[in-house]
């Protein structure tokens, strides 16, 4: 299956699942709907492993996964009661919290940023400073990659409009075409988009800032009301998720096999499926600061990052960082009773 067809298939699955995500009725006890930024078994494999291996069942949890239109859509699903948990990029959570939404965040799914800025290897652009006067592609206005790209460019003293132009070009194969044609000089890519672009035979260079911090990306978000009333459910859900992560990291073939059942369009090209699995697994691996505890968030580093975003006016305030916690980490990493 070509990379272009794979992206099209995943987009189709996203549309179907998004249309199914509805209703804000109070869930039954132990029922947890998780709103995902996009549909992908491989990208969210700890959730699917936890379901497939019976870890949620053992905790008395009935988990449902619904895709939405990006991290902002996932957060909105939690706010409107269509989901109890949202897997969301930090900037989407911070943006919602800065406008007064009563939210809290916990359980880091990914321990590194899912985004990077890439440029064709033959572009002559070798560092962030080289983006001055250039056009940088983004997926769409408001996408999770946008704030990251603007923050990253700021590390080289570059400001949008004043020093570079931003242009929405879509993702995946659309972004690859824009890079090849020179419509954009660089692109703010998710790890998935980066692999699709490289799979289309375009050699790229990833641009990074000096001493760029490794910060969590995509954590679980819930409303204060739900979280405060469901602390035990959060413990149980996170414990199953931690077990799913550990199993998945140790069983690459097993993950690809189970995703072949849940999302066959993602695994029709086994080599590409393995590439995506490897990228996701790298994002899931714990840094030393986590001390072997799944779900752990470097709250000090995150607070500093949120402050930078606020200083750059990329979010209204960094207040949401105060409600990013590790309160349940011990429960997630101990055997259930």
C-alpha positions in Angstrom: 0.0 0.0 0.0 1.4 3.4 -0.9 2.0 6.0 1.8 -0.5 8.3 0.0 -3.2 5.6 0.2 -2.3 4.9 3.8 -2.9 8.5 4.8 -6.1 8.6 2.8 -7.3 5.4 4.5 -6.5 6.8 8.0 -8.3 10.0 7.1 -11.4 8.0 6.1 -11.3 6.1 9.4 -11.0 9.5 11.3 -14.1 10.8 9.5 -16.1 7.7 10.4 -15.1 7.7 14.0 -15.6 11.4 14.4 -19.1 11.1 13.2 -19.7 8.4 15.8 -18.4 10.6 18.7 -21.5 12.2 20.1 -23.8 12.3 23.1 -23.1 13.8 26.5 -25.1 11.4 28.6 -23.6 10.4 31.9 -21.5 7.3 31.4 -22.1 4.1 33.3 -19.8 3.2 36.2 -16.4 2.2 34.9 -17.2 3.4 31.3 -14.5 5.8 30.0 -14.5 7.3 26.6 -11.2 8.7 25.4 -11.2 11.4 22.7 -8.2 11.1 20.5 -6.8 13.8 18.2 -6.9 11.5 15.2 -7.6 7.9 14.4 -4.6 5.5 14.5 -4.1 2.3 16.3 -0.3 2.4 15.9 0.0 6.0 17.3 -2.1 5.1 20.4 -1.1 1.5 20.7 -0.9 1.4 24.6 -4.6 2.0 24.6 -5.4 -0.7 22.2 -3.0 -3.1 23.9 -4.6 -2.5 27.2 -8.0 -3.3 25.7 -6.7 -6.3 23.7 -4.8 -7.9 26.6 -7.7 -7.5 29.0 -6.0 -5.0 31.3 -9.0 -2.6 31.2 -11.3 -5.5 32.0 -9.2 -6.6 34.9 -9.6 -3.1 36.3 -13.4 -3.0 35.8 -13.0 -0.4 33.0 -14.9 -0.3 29.8 -12.9 1.9 27.5 -14.0 3.4 24.2 -11.8 5.4 21.8 -13.2 8.1 19.6 -11.3 10.3 17.2 -11.8 14.0 16.8 -10.4 16.8 14.8 -7.0 17.4 16.5 -6.1 18.0 20.1 -8.4 21.0 20.3 -11.3 18.8 19.3 -10.3 16.2 21.9 -10.3 18.8 24.7 -13.6 20.1 23.5 -15.1 16.6 23.7 -14.0 16.4 27.3 -15.5 19.8 28.1 -18.8 19.0 26.5 -19.1 15.6 28.2 -18.8 13.6 25.0 -15.7 12.0 26.5 -14.3 11.7 30.0 -10.7 11.8 29.0 -8.9 13.5 26.1 -5.5 12.7 24.7 -4.2 16.2 23.9 -1.1 18.1 23.0 0.0 20.4 25.8 -0.6 23.6 23.8 -4.3 22.7 23.2 -4.7 22.0 27.0 -3.0 25.2 27.9 -5.0 27.3 25.4 -8.3 25.9 26.8 -7.2 26.4 30.4 -6.0 30.0 29.7 -9.6 30.9 28.6 -11.0 29.7 31.9 -11.9 26.1 31.2 -11.8 24.0 34.4 -9.4 21.3 33.4 -6.5 19.3 34.7 -3.9 17.1 33.0 -2.1 14.0 34.0 -0.5 10.8 32.6 2.0 11.6 30.0 1.5 9.3 27.0 4.5 10.6 25.0 7.6 11.7 26.8 9.0 13.8 23.8 7.6 16.2 21.4 5.7 14.7 18.4 6.7 17.6 16.2 9.8 18.8 14.4 10.5 21.3 11.6 11.9 19.6 8.5 13.4 21.0 5.3 14.6 19.2 2.1 18.2 18.1 2.6 19.3 20.0 -0.5 17.6 23.2 0.5 20.8 24.7 2.0 18.9 25.3 5.3 20.9 23.7 8.1 19.7 25.5 11.2 16.7 27.5 12.5 18.4 30.8 11.6 18.3 29.7 8.0 14.5 30.0 8.1 14.6 33.8 8.0 12.8 35.1 4.9 11.4 31.6 4.1 8.0 30.1 4.0 7.2 27.5 6.6 4.4 25.0 6.0 1.9 24.0 8.6 -0.9 21.5 8.5 -3.7 23.9 9.2 -4.3 27.1 11.4 -4.8 26.0 15.0 -3.0 22.6 14.5 -0.9 21.3 17.3 2.2 21.8 15.1 1.6 25.5 14.8 2.4 26.7 18.3 5.4 24.3 18.4 6.8 25.7 15.1 6.4 29.3 16.3 8.1 28.5 19.6 10.9 26.7 17.9 11.5 29.5 15.5 11.5 31.9 18.4 14.6 30.1 19.8 16.5 31.5 16.8 15.0 35.0 17.4 12.5 34.6 14.5 9.0 36.0 14.6 6.1 35.0 12.3 5.3 37.5 9.6 8.3 39.7 10.6 10.9 37.1 9.8 9.1 34.3 7.9 5.8 33.4 6.3 3.5 30.6 7.4 1.4 28.7 4.9 -1.2 25.9 5.5 -0.5 23.1 3.1 -2.2 20.1 4.8 -0.3 17.1 6.0 1.2 13.8 4.7 1.4 13.6 1.0 0.1 17.1 0.5 3.0 18.5 2.6 5.5 16.4 0.7 4.2 17.8 -2.6 4.5 21.4 -1.2 8.1 20.7 -0.2 9.1 19.1 -3.5 7.5 21.9 -5.5 9.1 24.6 -3.4 5.8 26.0 -2.3 7.2 25.9 1.2 10.9 25.9 2.3 10.2 23.9 5.5 7.4 22.1 7.2 6.3 21.7 10.8 5.7 17.9 10.8 4.3 15.4 13.2 6.3 12.2 13.5 3.8 10.5 11.3 3.9 13.2 8.6 7.7 13.1 8.7 7.8 9.4 8.0 5.2 9.7 5.2 7.3 12.5 3.6 10.5 10.5 3.9 8.7 7.4 2.6 7.9 9.4 -0.5 11.7 9.5 -1.3 12.3 13.0 -0.1 15.4 13.3 2.0 14.9 15.8 4.8 16.9 17.6 7.6 15.3 18.1 11.0 16.0 21.4 12.6 16.4 21.7 16.4 17.2 24.4 18.9 20.3 24.3 21.0 19.6 22.6 24.3 16.0 21.9 23.2 14.2 20.5 26.2 12.5 17.1 26.0 9.0 17.7 27.2 5.9 15.6 27.4 3.5 15.6 24.5 0.0 14.3 24.5 -1.2 13.7 28.1 -4.6 12.9 29.4 -6.9 15.7 30.1 -10.2 15.8 32.1 -12.5 18.3 33.6 -12.0 19.2 37.2 -15.5 18.0 37.9 -15.0 14.5 36.4 -11.5 14.0 37.8 -12.4 15.0 41.3 -15.4 12.6 41.3 -13.5 9.7 39.7 -10.0 9.5 41.3 -10.3 5.7 41.6 -11.2 5.3 37.9 -8.2 7.4 37.0 -6.0 5.1 39.0 -7.4 2.0 37.3 -7.4 3.5 33.8 -3.8 4.6 34.2 -2.6 1.3 35.6 -4.1 -0.6 32.6 -2.5 2.0 30.3 0.9 1.6 31.9 0.7 -2.2 31.5 -0.3 -1.7 27.9 2.7 0.5 27.3 5.1 -1.9 28.8 3.7 -4.9 26.9 3.7 -2.9 23.6 7.3 -1.8 24.0 8.3 -5.5 24.5 6.2 -6.9 21.7 6.5 -5.0 18.4 5.2 -7.9 16.3 2.2 -8.2 18.7 1.4 -4.5 18.4 1.4 -4.6 14.6 -0.7 -7.8 14.6 -3.4 -6.4 16.9 -3.4 -3.1 14.9 -3.9 -5.2 11.8 -7.2 -6.2 13.4 -8.3 -2.8 14.6 -7.0 -0.7 11.7 -5.9 -3.0 8.8 -5.2 0.0 6.5 -2.3 1.0 8.8 -0.5 -2.3 8.5 -0.9 -3.3 4.8 2.6 -2.0 4.3 4.5 -4.0 7.1 7.7 -2.1 6.7 6.0 1.3 7.1 4.0 0.0 10.0 7.2 -1.0 11.7 8.7 2.5 11.1 5.6 4.1 12.8 5.7 1.6 15.6 9.4 2.5 16.2 8.7 6.2 16.2 5.8 5.8 18.7 7.9 3.5 20.9 10.7 6.1 21.1 8.1 8.7 22.2 6.9 6.3 24.9 10.3 5.5 26.4 10.8 7.0 29.9 13.5 9.6 30.6 15.6 9.2 33.7 13.5 11.9 35.5 10.5 9.5 35.4 12.4 7.0 37.5 10.7 4.1 35.7 7.2 5.3 36.3 4.8 5.4 33.4 2.6 8.5 33.1 5.1 10.7 34.9 5.3 14.4 33.9 8.3 16.6 34.4 6.1 19.3 35.9 9.0 21.7 36.5 10.1 21.6 32.9 6.5 21.8 31.7 5.8 24.9 33.8 8.9 26.6 32.4 7.8 25.7 28.8 4.3 27.0 29.4 5.8 30.3 30.7 7.8 30.7 27.5 4.6 30.1 25.4 2.8 32.8 27.4 5.7 35.2 27.2 5.7 34.8 23.4 1.9 35.4 23.4 1.3 32.0 21.8 -1.2 31.2 24.6 -3.1 33.7 26.8 -1.5 32.5 30.0 0.5 29.7 31.6 -2.1 29.2 34.4 -3.0 25.7 33.2 0.5 24.4 34.1 -0.6 24.6 37.8 -3.1 21.8 37.2 -0.6 19.4 35.6 0.0 16.8 38.2 1.7 13.5 39.1 -0.9 12.8 41.9 -1.8 9.3 40.5 1.7 8.1 39.4 2.2 5.7 42.3 -1.2 4.1 41.7 -0.5 3.6 38.0 2.8 1.8 38.6 1.7 -0.6 41.3 -0.3 -3.8 41.0 -4.0 -3.4 41.6 -5.7 -4.9 44.6 
